[in-house]
Amino acid sequence: MQLTRDEQEMLDGSQGEAKQIAMKGLVQLGDAFDAKEMVPIGYAHIYAGLPMYVHDLELIEDLVALGAKVAVPSTINIANADIENWRATKAPENLVRLQASTQAAHSKMGSCCTYTCTPYWAGHWPSWNMHMTSLESTVTIFANSVVGARCNRDGFFAVYAAIAGRYPKFGYHLDETRRGTHLVAVDVDLHCTSDYSCLGFYVGLMVGNGVPVFTGFRRRPTLDELDALGAALATSGGVAMFIVPEVTPPFATAEQAFGGVLPGEAVVVGPAEVNSIYERFSTGSTADFDLVHLGCPHASFQEMKEYGEMLEGRRVKDGVELWVTTSRAVRQMAADAGIVRALEKAGAKVISDTCPIMCHFARTASPDPALGIVPPPIRSVMVDSAKQAKYVRDMIQCDTLLTGTREAVQAALTGSFHPRRL
Ligand code: F3S
């Protein structure tokens, strides 16, 4: 790989040990993918260091001890506990303490401790054509597909990229990868983020790690709907980018997205295909669920406002637990607007820094009774997101009921399941 003088100095160690470790890792990554050069990045969304993986915490703390600082604006992904409001989720105190120590390490490194999978709703937007890195697939696909930034699905390497301010040029950093591979003809009216989530999950199963190009939407999807679509595509498939002509820069038409010529056949998605995903994730008892969850991906201010309107002046049924998850920043904005008060008055719990999967997986995957970390007593979760449904089922081995947001709110109010079908 061709390195600039500055990059070579980092690799040689003359800019400090932390940058040397970071650059060594990035060169290895680049060599593995045949990258010819590095590109400067403008933004990094990095791994929080999950308390459930103590070794990861040590890696981050070791880098900090070597003087690591982020070279570009950096935000932190979601973690295992809501540090401020941990009692609401019954998180073990020891887990919270471990997470608080990562917060101190990230702050020393100069990162913004957003602890969210939707840093863009918290004000951290990349720009068109900006090279960036993200370990969160929801951020990667949103950046590539909605903003037109250039980003791969990364792991711990995102931390190295943040420290070096560089990333090897391969994958979605190259023009040739940013082309449609599958044409998707949408032949159904979609009304809410949950419908887009089911569409995304279905198409992700069809296209694997391709780049689907969507046609046929009856109206321009909202930002929240695009977010839900991308999160689900990245969950059932390895999708890092989708294209909606006139939404995804710079593509004005489907032809342009394919480099000039449309493929002969399209994947057609109608009501039956969308409904198949609602049905796939509705296996729990309709009369017996432990938790209703809204806010996957972490809710935007607009979504918080909508939840507030649906719950204003009403009351969650006794015995039903309703979680709304969002970032700290959006939570603060919603608090300032009186929305958090309205949600809590209705009996909802507003949770930040985590989500049911991240919160409960820590306890399911790494129980440590000596530390008070034991599996949560949860058997069935009702959700409005196919991504949350898939991971709840796979990672905390719960039954799920997948429905629309409005229907999930109804269920929380009445205690009975309201299915959604198109
Ligand atoms: Fe975010 Fe948890 Fe969903 S990390 S995208 S709220 S599964």
Boltz pocket constraint, residues with backbone or C-beta under 6 A from the ligand:
constraints:
  - pocket:
      binder: B
      contacts: [[A, 78], [A, 117], [A, 138], [A, 231], [A, 295], [A, 296], [A, 297], [A, 298], [A, 325], [A, 354], [A, 355], [A, 356], [A, 357], [A, 358], [A, 387], [A, 388], [A, 391]]
      max_distance: 6.0
